[in-house]
Amino acid sequence: MTIKTDVIVVGAGLSGLYAAHLLQQQGKTVSLLEARARVGGRLDNHQFNNGDLVDVGGQWIGPGHDGMYALLKKFALDFYPLYDKGQHLLWLGKKARRYSGTIPTLNPWALLQLGWLMWRFDMLARSIDVKAPWSHTKAKQWDSITVESWLKKNSFSKQARELFRISIGAVFAVECSEISLLHALNYAQSSQNLDYLISVGGGAQQDRIHGGSAGLCQKLAHSIGDSLHLNRKVSAINWHANSVTVSSEGHEYEAEKIIVAMPPNQLLRVNFTPALPGVKDQLWQHMPAGSCIKCVAQYEKPFWREQGLSGQAVSLQGDLPVRVTFDNTESGKTAGLLMGFIEGDHARHWGTKSEAQRKAAVLKSFATFFGEQALSPIDYVDKDWAGEEFSRGCYGANPTPGTWTSLGHHLRTPVGPIHFAGTETAEHFTGYMEGALNAAQRCVNELS
Ligand SMILES: Cc1cc2nc3c(=O)[nH]c(=O)nc-3n(C[C@H](O)[C@H](O)[C@H](O)COP(=O)(O)OP(=O)(O)OC[C@H]3O[C@@H](n4cnc5c(N)ncnc54)[C@H](O)[C@@H]3O)c2cc1C
């Protein structure tokens, strides 16, 4: 039996869920098809042995994420600020320096350099039109160099360079040599600026959602009801000028329009008939996902707070896998959570190791920063997003050098009845949950 609706949405990550929710509000009928046995995509919870939940995917929201705050309000979900009291640590290899704010205490020369790099980067980003980054007068020039080349040309302090690299790793989950300057500038401008992206209070890491971001996806799923179909991996989409059919796991779906809300690397795995224009496929081929393993250790209590520490550490010690940490304790809970990211080349290396090997290395990182107590967690979890069949990396996709200027203008263009959502297609807050909502709203507007 074929299920006929007005619209098919593929992918029940935040973008697909929100698109389906909006369409239903307009009175349209929808089939929302999701490959996994759960909703949320890059938003997921883990339950520790004591019952506490922790986000192992996206978690933070900040000022400007108006769609997210509005949705939380709509579904009566609460949020709270990330713990940001006390001093942060800069681990320089042999010793730790304590500091406050976003810029660590360095020697004056390195500090000046880092401040200048951040300022210069954000000045360049400000001139980009996020609707059309390829139209900037310097677009070709900036798209032909990597962030690494720009960094080497514009800095003389090794420490400042290293810290800037860590900031880029923390935001994109890639090495500076993998992305073009234009992509990095556009991404920063899409969310305001790089300073916003690495900040806690007033920045992208300001707030957490009580019960985790996956809870919001569950609320959206509940609102969508029977129109949501889990375990429906879409491998083929057949389309005509005014209709589309999808068969998935023995089920048939038909609609006038389809919204695909999947990351580019997943779109490449779908067989479109007739084939999509070559430029679409080529674009997705040039948009690999970043590499990140999110690691969380649970302790009896957040012991680092007793030492006057915030739980935030930045490490310049290359042999430790974790370069950035946060206090991920949920407000109101007794147990303390330390969270660390393994990113870029480190993630590719540690993704090949066993969980036990990773755990030992991550706890060693935590203990180096916060003391021996960190070696004795009551529970531990990590998630390598490259290992997830329907994500294959995170936080988002990053066009390789030259891609924005040669293929970027095809990113959002519909093809026949096919419309493209997903955070990667967002103009504002691309790569973030807010971007996933923005992209969904744009697609729904395209359909009306
Ligand atoms: C570790 C990590 C940390 C992050 N931190 C933050 C953060 O703090 N703040 C923030 O705002 N963002 C963060 N992000 C990014 C954020 O999670 C994403 O921007 C957002 O969730 C993307 O939503 P989406 O719907 O566009 O894509 P996805 O969540 O990837 O959804 C796509 C959906 O499509 C499904 N799918 C794939 N292939 C098929 C197929 N063939 N058939 C059917 N379904 C398919 C997938 O299973 C998935 O459910 C983070 C992400 C990760 C992984």
The ligand as a Gaussian input file, in Angstrom:
#p B3LYP/6-31G(d) Opt

LIG

0 1
 C       29.130000      16.100000      19.353000
 C       28.301000      17.217000      18.784000
 C       28.277000      18.436000      19.434000
 C       27.514000      19.486000      18.930000
 N       27.387000      20.631000      19.657000
 C       26.440000      21.525000      19.320000
 C       26.059000      22.545000      20.224000
 O       26.527000      22.593000      21.370000
 N       25.114000      23.441000      19.809000
 C       24.512000      23.374000      18.577000
 O       23.658000      24.212000      18.269000
 N       24.844000      22.383000      17.705000
 C       25.759000      21.456000      18.063000
 N       26.048000      20.407000      17.238000
 C       25.468000      20.411000      15.880000
 C       23.987000      20.038000      15.903000
 O       23.824000      18.822000      16.566000
 C       23.498000      19.959000      14.468000
 O       23.672000      21.208000      13.846000
 C       22.018000      19.598000      14.317000
 O       21.627000      18.621000      15.221000
 C       21.792000      19.165000      12.871000
 O       20.444000      18.786000      12.691000
 P       19.967000      18.305000      11.235000
 O       18.556000      17.928000      11.378000
 O       20.336000      19.324000      10.233000
 O       20.865000      17.032000      10.880000
 P       20.922000      15.594000      11.589000
 O       20.783000      15.730000      13.048000
 O       22.143000      14.933000      11.080000
 O       19.632000      14.850000      11.039000
 C       19.628000      14.130000       9.838000
 C       18.735000      12.927000      10.020000
 O       18.661000      12.214000       8.790000
 C       18.685000      10.837000       9.080000
 N       19.111000      10.127000       7.881000
 C       20.360000      10.074000       7.342000
 N       20.343000       9.318000       6.237000
 C       19.073000       8.885000       6.068000
 C       18.434000       8.073000       5.092000
 N       19.098000       7.548000       4.067000
 N       17.109000       7.837000       5.214000
 C       16.382000       8.366000       6.251000
 N       16.949000       9.140000       7.198000
 C       18.289000       9.402000       7.096000
 C       19.656000      10.733000      10.230000
 O       19.509000       9.512000      10.940000
 C       19.277000      11.945000      11.052000
 O       18.289000      11.647000      12.006000
 C       26.802000      19.334000      17.710000
 C       26.827000      18.102000      17.052000
 C       27.547000      17.045000      17.607000
 C       27.483000      15.704000      16.941000

